[in-house]
């Protein structure tokens, strides 16, 4: 994996709040306390948008694992 940031988007409208992503990668994903859907933790959010974030290289593997494990495939990653 390169040292590039991963651009991560969560299609929160499609999230079913299964909890897999924040169990797999709690450094990057968390449950929104109001709607129960996944969001990017504040430290990695872009523009204050809970659905958009940038993951540093050291979190790339767990973010990718979380995306792969999402049962409804709403976590999207671009480099
Ligand atoms: S793994 Fe997918 S469906 Fe489950 S909480 Fe995370 S984003 Fe939502």
Boltz pocket constraint, residues with backbone or C-beta under 6 A from the ligand:
constraints:
  - pocket:
      binder: B
      contacts: [[A, 10], [A, 14], [A, 15], [A, 16], [A, 17], [A, 18], [A, 19], [A, 20], [A, 21], [A, 22], [A, 36], [A, 37], [A, 38], [A, 66], [A, 69], [A, 70], [A, 71], [A, 72], [A, 73], [A, 74], [A, 75]]
      max_distance: 6.0
